[in-house]
Amino acid sequence: MLSGRRLDLLDPTPMDIEVEDIAHGLAFVARWNGQTHGDYAYSVAEHSLLVEELFGRLCPRATPAERLTALLHDAPEYVIGDMISPVKAAVGPGYEDLDKRLSAAIHIRFGLQAVTPARLKKQIKKADRISAWMEATQIAGFTRAEANRFFGAPDIDMIADLSIRLRPPVETRQDFTARHATLMEMF
């Protein structure tokens, strides 16, 4: 990792996890395999920031730890990349096992439960699907009807003031790191 840490992907430990590495990696990993409109790829870091914002709107009483869990919901992708669901399924259980081990190490590193409780995971997934709907309709060329079919129709009033941001990875990396620090201070 750029921090100098050596991360064993098959046996990750919390001591090998640094938020700067996560933020950097996610800021340079493109969602939608880069097949989006705009001058910059839409990064997993930007997506994670949006999911955390949406989660907060869906769950206004969420704790800082729950919001941090939402921010880090795709954190393993900083080293394993972002794969669309059909590819993950084709790769098989090995991908899911690797994702689970990395998630556990990341969560423990930042004082979260190693495994996200099912109720919280479901709430984060709802925010994730709303983000995917926004991405699909704003930058990936989907019609609203297509996005509704794949991701479900969101509450338009809840997202009316939000839009997808395409910007240089270094800006997204800075915002991800700053948001992480803010949430950590709130514990």
C-alpha positions as a LaTeX table, in Angstrom:
\begin{tabular}{lrrr}
\hline
Residue & $x$ (\AA) & $y$ (\AA) & $z$ (\AA) \\
\hline
Met1 & 0.00 & 0.00 & 0.00 \\
Leu2 & 1.12 & 3.60 & $-0.47$ \\
Ser3 & 1.24 & 3.98 & 3.31 \\
Gly4 & 4.00 & 1.37 & 3.37 \\
Arg5 & 1.73 & $-1.26$ & 4.91 \\
Arg6 & 1.89 & $-4.76$ & 3.48 \\
Leu7 & $-1.65$ & $-6.14$ & 3.20 \\
Asp8 & $-2.00$ & $-9.91$ & 2.93 \\
Leu9 & $-5.20$ & $-10.25$ & 0.89 \\
Leu10 & $-5.73$ & $-13.84$ & 1.98 \\
Asp11 & $-5.22$ & $-13.10$ & 5.68 \\
Pro12 & $-5.75$ & $-9.37$ & 6.25 \\
Thr13 & $-5.21$ & $-7.97$ & 9.71 \\
Pro14 & $-6.60$ & $-4.74$ & 11.15 \\
Met15 & $-3.05$ & $-3.50$ & 11.77 \\
Asp16 & $-2.45$ & $-3.43$ & 8.00 \\
Ile17 & $-5.41$ & $-1.15$ & 7.28 \\
Glu18 & $-5.03$ & 2.64 & 6.88 \\
Val19 & $-7.86$ & 4.97 & 5.91 \\
Glu20 & $-5.54$ & 6.87 & 3.57 \\
Asp21 & $-4.97$ & 3.66 & 1.58 \\
Ile22 & $-8.71$ & 2.99 & 1.47 \\
Ala23 & $-9.52$ & 6.56 & 0.38 \\
His24 & $-6.80$ & 6.55 & $-2.26$ \\
Gly25 & $-7.77$ & 3.19 & $-3.70$ \\
Leu26 & $-11.50$ & 3.90 & $-3.75$ \\
Ala27 & $-10.96$ & 7.34 & $-5.32$ \\
Phe28 & $-9.26$ & 5.66 & $-8.27$ \\
Val29 & $-11.68$ & 2.72 & $-8.71$ \\
Ala30 & $-14.40$ & 3.49 & $-11.24$ \\
Arg31 & $-18.00$ & 2.45 & $-10.72$ \\
Trp32 & $-19.86$ & 1.11 & $-13.76$ \\
Asn33 & $-16.48$ & $-0.06$ & $-15.13$ \\
Gly34 & $-15.93$ & 3.56 & $-16.17$ \\
Gln35 & $-18.84$ & 3.46 & $-18.63$ \\
Thr36 & $-20.33$ & 6.78 & $-17.55$ \\
His37 & $-20.72$ & 10.25 & $-19.00$ \\
Gly38 & $-18.37$ & 13.00 & $-17.90$ \\
Asp39 & $-14.74$ & 13.97 & $-17.80$ \\
Tyr40 & $-13.97$ & 11.89 & $-14.70$ \\
Ala41 & $-14.91$ & 8.37 & $-13.75$ \\
Tyr42 & $-17.45$ & 8.08 & $-10.97$ \\
Ser43 & $-15.40$ & 6.56 & $-8.17$ \\
Val44 & $-16.29$ & 4.11 & $-5.45$ \\
Ala45 & $-15.14$ & 6.76 & $-2.94$ \\
Glu46 & $-17.67$ & 9.27 & $-4.33$ \\
His47 & $-20.34$ & 6.54 & $-4.30$ \\
Ser48 & $-19.48$ & 5.73 & $-0.68$ \\
Leu49 & $-19.85$ & 9.36 & 0.35 \\
Leu50 & $-23.26$ & 9.49 & $-1.33$ \\
Val51 & $-24.39$ & 6.22 & 0.26 \\
Glu52 & $-23.43$ & 7.52 & 3.69 \\
Glu53 & $-25.42$ & 10.73 & 3.03 \\
Leu54 & $-28.44$ & 8.77 & 1.80 \\
Phe55 & $-28.22$ & 6.39 & 4.75 \\
Gly56 & $-28.27$ & 9.37 & 7.10 \\
Arg57 & $-31.42$ & 10.65 & 5.41 \\
Leu58 & $-33.09$ & 7.25 & 5.59 \\
Cys59 & $-31.99$ & 6.71 & 9.21 \\
Pro60 & $-31.74$ & 10.16 & 10.82 \\
Arg61 & $-31.13$ & 8.63 & 14.26 \\
Ala62 & $-28.20$ & 6.53 & 13.05 \\
Thr63 & $-25.17$ & 6.49 & 15.30 \\
Pro64 & $-21.76$ & 7.66 & 14.09 \\
Ala65 & $-20.68$ & 3.99 & 14.05 \\
Glu66 & $-23.60$ & 3.08 & 11.80 \\
Arg67 & $-22.82$ & 5.99 & 9.50 \\
Leu68 & $-19.16$ & 4.94 & 9.40 \\
Thr69 & $-20.29$ & 1.42 & 8.49 \\
Ala70 & $-22.25$ & 2.94 & 5.60 \\
Leu71 & $-19.23$ & 4.97 & 4.47 \\
Leu72 & $-17.08$ & 1.83 & 4.51 \\
His73 & $-19.66$ & $-0.47$ & 2.91 \\
Asp74 & $-17.52$ & $-0.96$ & $-0.23$ \\
Ala75 & $-14.13$ & $-0.44$ & 1.43 \\
Pro76 & $-12.66$ & $-3.83$ & 0.38 \\
Glu77 & $-12.86$ & $-2.59$ & $-3.20$ \\
Tyr78 & $-9.82$ & $-0.42$ & $-2.51$ \\
Val79 & $-7.74$ & $-3.52$ & $-3.18$ \\
Ile80 & $-10.06$ & $-5.94$ & $-4.99$ \\
Gly81 & $-11.79$ & $-3.47$ & $-7.31$ \\
Asp82 & $-15.45$ & $-3.00$ & $-8.11$ \\
Met83 & $-17.12$ & $-5.84$ & $-9.95$ \\
Ile84 & $-20.68$ & $-5.89$ & $-11.17$ \\
Ser85 & $-22.89$ & $-8.48$ & $-9.47$ \\
Pro86 & $-23.01$ & $-10.96$ & $-12.39$ \\
Val87 & $-19.19$ & $-11.10$ & $-12.43$ \\
Lys88 & $-19.05$ & $-11.59$ & $-8.65$ \\
Ala89 & $-21.48$ & $-14.50$ & $-9.00$ \\
Ala90 & $-19.41$ & $-16.01$ & $-11.81$ \\
Val91 & $-16.21$ & $-15.76$ & $-9.75$ \\
Gly92 & $-17.98$ & $-17.72$ & $-7.04$ \\
Pro93 & $-17.70$ & $-17.99$ & $-3.27$ \\
Gly94 & $-13.99$ & $-17.18$ & $-3.26$ \\
Tyr95 & $-14.73$ & $-13.52$ & $-4.02$ \\
Glu96 & $-17.34$ & $-13.31$ & $-1.27$ \\
Asp97 & $-14.97$ & $-14.93$ & 1.24 \\
Leu98 & $-12.21$ & $-12.48$ & 0.36 \\
Asp99 & $-14.63$ & $-9.55$ & 0.65 \\
Lys100 & $-15.81$ & $-10.76$ & 4.07 \\
Arg101 & $-12.27$ & $-11.16$ & 5.43 \\
Leu102 & $-11.26$ & $-7.69$ & 4.22 \\
Ser103 & $-14.47$ & $-6.14$ & 5.58 \\
Ala104 & $-13.91$ & $-7.72$ & 8.99 \\
Ala105 & $-10.32$ & $-6.44$ & 9.18 \\
Ile106 & $-11.41$ & $-2.94$ & 8.09 \\
His107 & $-14.28$ & $-2.85$ & 10.57 \\
Ile108 & $-12.15$ & $-4.03$ & 13.48 \\
Arg109 & $-9.46$ & $-1.48$ & 12.59 \\
Phe110 & $-11.97$ & 1.35 & 13.01 \\
Gly111 & $-13.79$ & 0.02 & 16.08 \\
Leu112 & $-16.81$ & $-1.42$ & 14.30 \\
Gln113 & $-18.34$ & $-4.87$ & 14.60 \\
Ala114 & $-16.48$ & $-7.33$ & 12.38 \\
Val115 & $-19.74$ & $-8.43$ & 10.76 \\
Thr116 & $-22.41$ & $-5.84$ & 9.99 \\
Pro117 & $-25.70$ & $-6.75$ & 11.70 \\
Ala118 & $-28.38$ & $-7.85$ & 9.22 \\
Arg119 & $-30.75$ & $-4.96$ & 10.03 \\
Leu120 & $-28.03$ & $-2.36$ & 9.46 \\
Lys121 & $-26.80$ & $-4.12$ & 6.32 \\
Lys122 & $-30.34$ & $-3.99$ & 4.92 \\
Gln123 & $-30.64$ & $-0.25$ & 5.63 \\
Ile124 & $-27.26$ & 0.45 & 4.00 \\
Lys125 & $-28.27$ & $-1.68$ & 1.01 \\
Lys126 & $-31.37$ & 0.49 & 0.58 \\
Ala127 & $-29.17$ & 3.61 & 0.46 \\
Asp128 & $-26.84$ & 1.78 & $-1.94$ \\
Arg129 & $-29.71$ & 1.00 & $-4.31$ \\
Ile130 & $-30.89$ & 4.64 & $-4.26$ \\
Ser131 & $-27.33$ & 5.70 & $-5.10$ \\
Ala132 & $-27.25$ & 3.17 & $-7.94$ \\
Trp133 & $-30.55$ & 4.56 & $-9.25$ \\
Met134 & $-29.15$ & 8.10 & $-9.19$ \\
Glu135 & $-25.95$ & 6.98 & $-10.92$ \\
Ala136 & $-27.89$ & 5.02 & $-13.52$ \\
Thr137 & $-30.16$ & 7.93 & $-14.45$ \\
Gln138 & $-27.64$ & 10.76 & $-14.16$ \\
Ile139 & $-24.43$ & 9.35 & $-15.63$ \\
Ala140 & $-24.93$ & 5.79 & $-16.95$ \\
Gly141 & $-27.58$ & 6.42 & $-19.61$ \\
Phe142 & $-30.54$ & 4.60 & $-18.01$ \\
Thr143 & $-34.06$ & 5.92 & $-18.33$ \\
Arg144 & $-36.00$ & 6.28 & $-15.08$ \\
Ala145 & $-38.13$ & 3.28 & $-16.08$ \\
Glu146 & $-35.03$ & 1.13 & $-16.58$ \\
Ala147 & $-33.50$ & 2.26 & $-13.31$ \\
Asn148 & $-36.80$ & 1.63 & $-11.49$ \\
Arg149 & $-36.82$ & $-1.91$ & $-12.84$ \\
Phe150 & $-33.25$ & $-2.66$ & $-11.72$ \\
Phe151 & $-32.97$ & $-0.67$ & $-8.49$ \\
Gly152 & $-36.51$ & 0.26 & $-7.44$ \\
Ala153 & $-37.99$ & 3.74 & $-7.57$ \\
Pro154 & $-36.61$ & 6.07 & $-4.89$ \\
Asp155 & $-38.45$ & 8.81 & $-3.04$ \\
Ile156 & $-37.70$ & 11.63 & $-5.47$ \\
Asp157 & $-38.33$ & 14.30 & $-2.82$ \\
Met158 & $-35.62$ & 12.78 & $-0.60$ \\
Ile159 & $-32.99$ & 13.05 & $-3.32$ \\
Ala160 & $-34.18$ & 16.22 & $-5.09$ \\
Asp161 & $-31.26$ & 18.31 & $-3.79$ \\
Leu162 & $-28.61$ & 15.67 & $-4.53$ \\
Ser163 & $-26.70$ & 15.06 & $-7.72$ \\
Ile164 & $-23.88$ & 12.85 & $-8.85$ \\
Arg165 & $-20.50$ & 14.57 & $-8.59$ \\
Leu166 & $-17.75$ & 13.88 & $-11.10$ \\
Arg167 & $-14.45$ & 15.35 & $-9.99$ \\
Pro168 & $-10.75$ & 14.63 & $-9.77$ \\
Pro169 & $-9.87$ & 11.60 & $-7.63$ \\
Val170 & $-7.66$ & 13.67 & $-5.31$ \\
Glu171 & $-10.65$ & 15.82 & $-4.28$ \\
Thr172 & $-12.79$ & 12.76 & $-3.59$ \\
Arg173 & $-9.95$ & 11.13 & $-1.67$ \\
Gln174 & $-9.65$ & 14.21 & 0.55 \\
Asp175 & $-13.39$ & 14.35 & 1.22 \\
Phe176 & $-13.55$ & 10.63 & 2.00 \\
Thr177 & $-10.67$ & 10.91 & 4.46 \\
Ala178 & $-12.20$ & 14.02 & 6.06 \\
Arg179 & $-15.62$ & 12.39 & 6.43 \\
His180 & $-14.01$ & 9.32 & 7.97 \\
Ala181 & $-12.16$ & 11.53 & 10.48 \\
Thr182 & $-15.34$ & 13.41 & 11.37 \\
Leu183 & $-17.25$ & 10.20 & 12.03 \\
Met184 & $-14.36$ & 8.74 & 14.06 \\
Glu185 & $-14.31$ & 11.87 & 16.26 \\
Met186 & $-18.02$ & 11.44 & 16.96 \\
Phe187 & $-17.59$ & 7.95 & 18.50 \\
\hline
\end{tabular}
